[in-house]
Amino acid sequence: MELTRRSILCGGTVAGLAALVAPGGARAQAQAMRPLTGAELVAAANLGGEVGYIVADARSGLVLEAMNADHAMAPASTAKTITTLYALETLGSSYRFTTRLLATGPVSGGVLRGDLILAGGADPTLETDGLAELAAQLVRAGVRGVTGKFYTWGGAIPYAAEIAADQPVHVGYNPSISGLILNYNRVHFRWKRGQGGYALAMEAWSEKYQPAAYTIDATLTNRKAPLFDYRQAGGKEHWTVASGGLNKAGSLWLPVRLPEAYAGDVFQSLARAQGCVLPAPEPLRSLPGGARELAARRSVDLPVILRSMLKYSTNITAEAVGMTATAARGVNAARGASGAAMSAWLSGKLGGAKARFVDHSGLGAEDRISPLEMVRAVTLLGPKAGLRGLMKPFGLRDAAGRTVTVPGLRVDAKTGTLNFVSTLTGFITAPDGTELTFAIFTGDLARRARAQGGQPEGSKAWIGRSKILQSQLITRWATLYG
C-alpha cells in the first residue's frame, strides 16, 4: 500500500496502538521461550529517565509497536538525519560548496593591482591540502604579490563562536561556525617532552601539508586544573595547558574560534611557499562589487558530504550544510534561527510537527523531536532523498555488549550520543525481506544536567546499556514483524 496522509504515520498520535500491532502472537507463543516484550526489555535496561521508541512498516507506514512515541526528546546526533533531508531538498544532490579567490584589480607583471580576497563558501570539507591547491591556482594565474590588501571573508553563513555552550572548552567537535571553514575549524596541537622541557606546536595538519598556525599558540602553566584554558587577545587565540596533564608525547585537535584569521594565516604561508608573498590577512565584512574570480575550489557533491557526515557524525558539517540550506531559502541563517527554519520546514512536510531544533547537529541538548516524528520523516521523506544509502550499517550487540551477526538482518541507521543520551533511527531489513523504519530515543536529561563537564561518572555504562537495548528491540522487531 502506498504511504499516504491517511496512513497511521501521518497522524499526530499513537493512541490505541495495541489494536494496530501486526499479528505475531501465535508465532511467539509457539516458541519454547517467550521473547521479552518491549516494556520488559526497557525495564531490564534500568536506564531511568525517559525511553521512547517506534517501529513501522516502511511501505505502508503502519505502526507496529511503540512506547512514548509522541513524547519529544533530545535527538542528539540523529538530528543530522533531519538536516540531511532538509539540505537535499533545499540545495539538491548536485550542490557543491565553493571557496574562491577574488581580485579587485587586474594582474600585471606578476602583481595583482588591487586587493586579494579569500572568500569562503561554507565548505565544511576544505582542508589545508585544498587551500594549497588554491594557492597553486593563484600562482598559475600569474600572481606573485599584491599592491593592496589580503582579506578573508566568511559571511556565507553567520558566525557563531561555538556550536553548543555546554561542552568542555577544548573539545574539537565543538568549534566555531563560519562561512570560511578550514580543517573542520580545528587546529592540531602537538607536544613532545625533551631534555629542555616540552616542545609545543600548533599546526594546520593535513595529509600533504602541515604548516604552523601563527594566529594560535599554546603555553604550559603550572596548575592542576583545568587541563586547558582559552582566551583571545590582539586578534589571536591563546591556549594554556596544565603541564601535569601531558604525557611524554601526543597530539589532539583543538577547536578554532577565529576561523577567518586561521584560514588566512595558513593560506599566506602556503602562498609564500609557492612564491607568492601576501600581506597579513584582515577580515572583511562584505564582498565588494565587481570583484572577479581568480581561482576556485569546489567540493564534492552534497550526497558524498552527507554520507561522510552521517558516518563520522561531524558537527561542523551539519551546521554548515543546514545553515547554507536556510540561507538558500532567503531566511535568517544564524544559529538558532536556522534551526527554527528547519523545524518549520519539517512541520510543513509532515503536515504538522512539534519538533524544535536549535542547531543542525544535535550537539546541544536543547533540540526536541519525538520518535514518532522522526520515523514519519524517515518513512515519508527518506526514500526520495535516498536516505538509507547515506546511512551506515549498524552493528548489533548481545547482552554482554559484544558485536553479533544475525543472518539476513540488516540495519542502516544514524546513532546519536551525548552524556546520558543515546538515540538511533533508520531502516531495518528483516531476514524475510520485510522493510521497517524505526526510532529509539533514551535520555536522562536530569542526570546529564547534574554532571559537570568531561565524562561524568556512570555515563559510559549508561550508554552501553542503552545500545544493548537498541539491539534487543531491533532483534525483537525483526523476529515478530519480519
RATA-V883024 format. One record per residue. N is the residue number from 1. PHI is phi as a letter, one per 40 degrees, with the letter a starting at -180 (999 if undefined). PSI is psi in degrees with one decimal (999 if undefined). D_FIRST is the distance of its C-alpha to the first C-alpha in whole Angstrom. Layout:
N_PHI_PSI_D_FIRST ; N_PHI_PSI_D_FIRST
//
This chain:
1_999_132.9_0 ; 2_c_139.4_4 ; 3_c_125.8_6 ; 4_b_173.7_9 ; 5_c_-8.0_12 ; 6_c_-5.0_11 ; 7_c_169.1_10 ; 8_c_-38.8_12 ; 9_c_-14.9_13 ; 10_c_-2.8_14 ; 11_c_167.9_17 ; 12_c_8.8_20 ; 13_a_161.6_21 ; 14_b_30.8_20 ; 15_c_145.5_22 ; 16_g_26.9_21 ; 17_c_-35.3_19 ; 18_d_-34.9_21 ; 19_c_-10.7_19 ; 20_b_-4.6_16 ; 21_c_135.2_17 ; 22_c_149.3_15 ; 23_d_142.6_18 ; 24_a_-5.4_20 ; 25_c_-39.4_23 ; 26_c_-41.6_25 ; 27_c_-42.2_24 ; 28_c_-41.6_26 ; 29_c_-25.1_29 ; 30_c_-16.0_29 ; 31_c_150.9_30 ; 32_c_-35.6_34 ; 33_b_129.9_34 ; 34_c_127.3_31 ; 35_c_148.4_29 ; 36_c_144.1_30 ; 37_c_167.4_28 ; 38_d_-42.3_27 ; 39_c_-38.1_29 ; 40_c_-37.7_32 ; 41_c_-40.8_31 ; 42_c_-44.8_32 ; 43_c_-40.3_35 ; 44_c_-28.9_36 ; 45_c_-26.4_36 ; 46_f_51.5_38 ; 47_c_-31.1_37 ; 48_g_-170.2_38 ; 49_g_-134.4_37 ; 50_b_144.6_33 ; 51_b_128.6_30 ; 52_b_139.0_27 ; 53_a_161.9_23 ; 54_a_142.3_20 ; 55_b_139.5_17 ; 56_b_156.6_13 ; 57_c_123.9_10 ; 58_c_-26.6_10 ; 59_c_-44.0_7 ; 60_c_-22.2_5 ; 61_g_5.8_9 ; 62_c_125.6_10 ; 63_c_127.3_14 ; 64_b_-33.6_15 ; 65_a_145.8_19 ; 66_a_156.3_21 ; 67_a_124.0_25 ; 68_f_36.8_26 ; 69_c_-23.6_23 ; 70_c_15.3_24 ; 71_c_123.2_28 ; 72_c_131.5_29 ; 73_b_168.6_30 ; 74_c_123.3_32 ; 75_c_-11.3_30 ; 76_f_-139.7_32 ; 77_c_-4.7_31 ; 78_c_-13.6_28 ; 79_d_-27.3_28 ; 80_c_-21.4_29 ; 81_c_-45.5_25 ; 82_c_-40.6_25 ; 83_d_-39.6_28 ; 84_c_-47.1_26 ; 85_c_-42.2_23 ; 86_c_-46.0_26 ; 87_c_-42.2_28 ; 88_c_-41.1_26 ; 89_c_-37.9_25 ; 90_c_-47.3_28 ; 91_c_-28.0_30 ; 92_g_154.7_28 ; 93_c_-16.7_28 ; 94_c_4.3_31 ; 95_c_139.3_33 ; 96_b_140.0_36 ; 97_c_144.6_39 ; 98_b_128.3_43 ; 99_b_129.2_46 ; 100_b_155.0_49 ; 101_b_120.5_53 ; 102_b_147.2_54 ; 103_b_141.9_58 ; 104_b_6.2_59 ; 105_a_179.8_62 ; 106_c_164.2_63 ; 107_b_125.3_64 ; 108_a_127.7_68 ; 109_g_32.7_70 ; 110_g_6.5_67 ; 111_b_133.5_67 ; 112_c_115.7_64 ; 113_c_72.9_66 ; 114_i_-156.1_64 ; 115_c_151.0_61 ; 116_b_135.5_59 ; 117_b_122.6_55 ; 118_c_105.3_53 ; 119_b_112.0_50 ; 120_c_150.3_47 ; 121_b_25.9_43 ; 122_g_29.7_41 ; 123_c_111.2_41 ; 124_c_-5.2_40 ; 125_b_0.8_41 ; 126_c_122.0_44 ; 127_b_174.0_47 ; 128_d_-39.2_50 ; 129_c_-39.4_50 ; 130_c_-36.9_48 ; 131_c_-34.4_51 ; 132_c_-36.0_53 ; 133_c_-40.3_52 ; 134_c_-41.6_52 ; 135_c_-39.3_56 ; 136_c_-39.6_56 ; 137_c_-39.2_55 ; 138_c_-43.6_57 ; 139_c_-39.4_60 ; 140_c_-24.9_59 ; 141_c_0.8_59 ; 142_g_12.7_63 ; 143_c_122.5_63 ; 144_b_-6.5_65 ; 145_a_173.9_66 ; 146_b_148.3_65 ; 147_c_-21.9_68 ; 148_c_-139.4_66 ; 149_b_164.4_63 ; 150_b_114.6_60 ; 151_b_155.1_58 ; 152_b_141.2_54 ; 153_b_126.5_51 ; 154_b_28.1_48 ; 155_c_8.8_47 ; 156_c_-34.9_44 ; 157_b_156.0_42 ; 158_c_148.2_44 ; 159_c_144.2_46 ; 160_a_138.2_46 ; 161_c_-25.7_48 ; 162_a_163.9_46 ; 163_c_-47.4_42 ; 164_b_139.0_42 ; 165_c_-9.9_46 ; 166_b_19.9_45 ; 167_b_154.6_46 ; 168_d_149.7_49 ; 169_c_-26.8_51 ; 170_c_-0.4_51 ; 171_c_129.2_47 ; 172_c_-16.4_46 ; 173_c_2.4_43 ; 174_b_61.3_44 ; 175_c_-176.5_46 ; 176_c_163.0_46 ; 177_b_135.2_44 ; 178_a_163.7_45 ; 179_c_-7.0_44 ; 180_b_104.7_47 ; 181_b_128.3_45 ; 182_b_128.5_47 ; 183_f_43.0_46 ; 184_f_29.4_44 ; 185_f_51.5_47 ; 186_b_153.0_48 ; 187_b_142.9_52 ; 188_c_111.1_53 ; 189_c_124.9_56 ; 190_b_139.8_58 ; 191_b_151.9_61 ; 192_a_131.3_63 ; 193_c_131.4_66 ; 194_b_-167.4_70 ; 195_c_-31.6_73 ; 196_c_9.0_74 ; 197_h_-161.7_71 ; 198_c_139.2_67 ; 199_b_124.6_66 ; 200_b_145.8_63 ; 201_a_142.1_61 ; 202_b_118.7_58 ; 203_b_148.3_56 ; 204_c_76.6_53 ; 205_c_130.0_52 ; 206_a_-179.5_50 ; 207_c_-43.6_50 ; 208_c_-36.1_53 ; 209_b_141.7_55 ; 210_b_60.2_56 ; 211_c_152.6_58 ; 212_c_146.9_60 ; 213_b_105.0_58 ; 214_c_-13.1_61 ; 215_c_1.9_60 ; 216_b_132.2_59 ; 217_b_168.2_61 ; 218_b_141.2_61 ; 219_b_152.1_65 ; 220_c_148.2_65 ; 221_b_149.0_67 ; 222_c_82.5_68 ; 223_a_163.5_66 ; 224_c_-39.0_64 ; 225_a_152.1_61 ; 226_c_164.2_59 ; 227_c_-42.0_58 ; 228_b_142.2_57 ; 229_b_153.2_58 ; 230_b_144.3_57 ; 231_a_165.0_59 ; 232_b_143.5_59 ; 233_a_134.7_63 ; 234_g_31.4_64 ; 235_g_15.5_61 ; 236_b_165.1_60 ; 237_b_135.6_58 ; 238_b_124.1_60 ; 239_b_140.8_59 ; 240_b_143.2_62 ; 241_b_132.5_61 ; 242_c_118.9_62 ; 243_c_-32.2_65 ; 244_c_-10.6_64 ; 245_c_-3.2_60 ; 246_c_139.1_61 ; 247_c_-167.6_61 ; 248_c_-41.8_63 ; 249_a_150.1_61 ; 250_i_-174.9_57 ; 251_a_159.2_55 ; 252_a_164.2_52 ; 253_c_127.9_50 ; 254_b_149.6_51 ; 255_c_147.2_49 ; 256_b_133.4_51 ; 257_b_-16.7_51 ; 258_b_73.6_53 ; 259_c_-31.6_51 ; 260_c_-38.9_52 ; 261_c_-41.8_56 ; 262_c_-51.4_54 ; 263_c_-39.2_53 ; 264_c_-41.2_56 ; 265_d_-47.6_58 ; 266_c_-42.4_56 ; 267_c_-38.9_56 ; 268_d_-42.3_60 ; 269_c_-43.4_61 ; 270_c_-40.3_58 ; 271_c_-41.5_60 ; 272_c_-39.6_63 ; 273_c_-21.2_63 ; 274_b_11.3_62 ; 275_g_10.7_65 ; 276_b_114.3_64 ; 277_c_122.9_66 ; 278_b_150.8_64 ; 279_c_171.6_65 ; 280_c_141.3_63 ; 281_c_147.5_60 ; 282_b_141.7_60 ; 283_c_148.2_56 ; 284_b_129.9_55 ; 285_c_-40.9_54 ; 286_a_151.3_53 ; 287_c_137.9_53 ; 288_c_148.8_55 ; 289_c_144.6_55 ; 290_g_-2.9_56 ; 291_c_139.2_55 ; 292_b_154.5_54 ; 293_c_125.6_52 ; 294_c_-34.6_54 ; 295_a_158.4_52 ; 296_a_147.3_48 ; 297_b_123.4_46 ; 298_b_141.9_42 ; 299_c_174.7_40 ; 300_c_171.0_37 ; 301_c_152.6_33 ; 302_d_-45.0_32 ; 303_d_-34.0_29 ; 304_c_-40.7_32 ; 305_c_-42.4_33 ; 306_c_-36.9_30 ; 307_c_-43.9_29 ; 308_c_-40.7_33 ; 309_c_-44.4_33 ; 310_c_-34.6_30 ; 311_c_-47.4_32 ; 312_c_-3.2_35 ; 313_f_49.2_34 ; 314_c_113.0_37 ; 315_c_-44.4_37 ; 316_c_-31.9_39 ; 317_c_-44.7_37 ; 318_c_-42.2_34 ; 319_c_-43.6_36 ; 320_c_-43.4_37 ; 321_c_-47.4_34 ; 322_c_-44.1_33 ; 323_c_-33.2_36 ; 324_c_-40.4_36 ; 325_c_-42.3_33 ; 326_c_-43.4_34 ; 327_c_-36.8_37 ; 328_c_-23.1_35 ; 329_c_-0.4_34 ; 330_g_25.5_37 ; 331_b_156.2_37 ; 332_d_119.5_40 ; 333_b_11.9_39 ; 334_c_155.5_41 ; 335_d_136.6_40 ; 336_g_-59.2_39 ; 337_c_-38.2_38 ; 338_c_-39.3_36 ; 339_c_-39.9_34 ; 340_c_-36.8_33 ; 341_c_-39.1_32 ; 342_c_-35.9_29 ; 343_c_-43.9_29 ; 344_c_-39.6_28 ; 345_c_-46.7_26 ; 346_c_-40.8_24 ; 347_c_-41.4_24 ; 348_c_-38.7_23 ; 349_c_-32.7_20 ; 350_c_1.1_19 ; 351_g_35.7_20 ; 352_h_122.1_23 ; 353_a_150.1_24 ; 354_b_7.6_27 ; 355_d_143.0_27 ; 356_b_117.9_31 ; 357_b_133.8_32 ; 358_c_-33.8_36 ; 359_b_-174.1_35 ; 360_b_-3.8_33 ; 361_b_-22.1_34 ; 362_g_8.7_34 ; 363_c_-36.0_37 ; 364_c_157.7_38 ; 365_c_8.0_37 ; 366_c_-18.2_37 ; 367_c_149.1_33 ; 368_a_133.0_31 ; 369_a_146.5_27 ; 370_c_154.6_25 ; 371_d_-36.1_23 ; 372_c_-47.2_20 ; 373_c_-36.3_20 ; 374_c_-44.7_21 ; 375_c_-36.2_17 ; 376_c_-42.3_16 ; 377_c_-45.9_18 ; 378_c_-41.6_17 ; 379_c_-43.3_13 ; 380_c_-42.0_13 ; 381_b_-22.6_16 ; 382_c_-46.1_17 ; 383_d_-45.1_15 ; 384_c_-35.3_17 ; 385_c_-7.3_20 ; 386_g_35.1_20 ; 387_c_-41.7_21 ; 388_c_-37.5_20 ; 389_c_-14.6_23 ; 390_c_-16.7_25 ; 391_c_161.3_25 ; 392_b_152.7_27 ; 393_d_141.2_27 ; 394_b_126.5_28 ; 395_c_124.8_30 ; 396_c_153.9_30 ; 397_b_148.9_33 ; 398_c_-174.9_35 ; 399_c_-19.6_36 ; 400_c_1.5_39 ; 401_g_5.9_38 ; 402_c_146.0_38 ; 403_c_134.0_35 ; 404_b_158.9_33 ; 405_b_130.0_31 ; 406_b_114.7_28 ; 407_d_129.1_28 ; 408_g_-8.9_24 ; 409_c_124.5_23 ; 410_b_136.9_23 ; 411_b_125.7_23 ; 412_b_122.4_23 ; 413_a_170.8_24 ; 414_b_128.4_26 ; 415_c_163.3_29 ; 416_a_131.5_31 ; 417_a_125.2_35 ; 418_b_171.7_38 ; 419_d_120.2_40 ; 420_g_27.2_39 ; 421_b_127.7_35 ; 422_a_124.8_33 ; 423_b_160.3_29 ; 424_a_137.3_26 ; 425_a_150.9_23 ; 426_i_-142.6_20 ; 427_b_145.0_18 ; 428_b_133.8_18 ; 429_b_113.4_18 ; 430_c_162.8_19 ; 431_d_-28.9_21 ; 432_c_4.1_18 ; 433_g_-4.5_16 ; 434_c_134.1_14 ; 435_b_128.2_13 ; 436_b_153.9_14 ; 437_b_152.8_15 ; 438_a_163.8_18 ; 439_a_136.0_22 ; 440_b_117.4_25 ; 441_b_129.8_28 ; 442_b_141.8_31 ; 443_a_138.7_34 ; 444_b_80.7_38 ; 445_c_-28.5_39 ; 446_c_-43.3_42 ; 447_c_-37.2_43 ; 448_c_-41.9_43 ; 449_c_-29.4_45 ; 450_c_-19.2_48 ; 451_c_147.7_48 ; 452_b_91.2_50 ; 453_g_175.1_49 ; 454_f_-143.9_49 ; 455_b_97.1_47 ; 456_c_152.0_47 ; 457_d_130.1_48 ; 458_g_-14.9_45 ; 459_c_-43.2_43 ; 460_c_-44.8_42 ; 461_c_-37.2_42 ; 462_c_-47.1_40 ; 463_c_-38.3_37 ; 464_d_-41.9_38 ; 465_c_-36.3_37 ; 466_c_-41.8_34 ; 467_c_-34.1_32 ; 468_c_-42.5_33 ; 469_d_-42.6_31 ; 470_d_-45.8_28 ; 471_c_-39.7_28 ; 472_c_-41.8_28 ; 473_c_-44.3_25 ; 474_c_-45.2_23 ; 475_c_-40.5_25 ; 476_c_-46.9_24 ; 477_c_-42.1_20 ; 478_c_-32.2_20 ; 479_c_-45.5_22 ; 480_c_-39.7_20 ; 481_b_0.5_17 ; 482_c_999_17
//
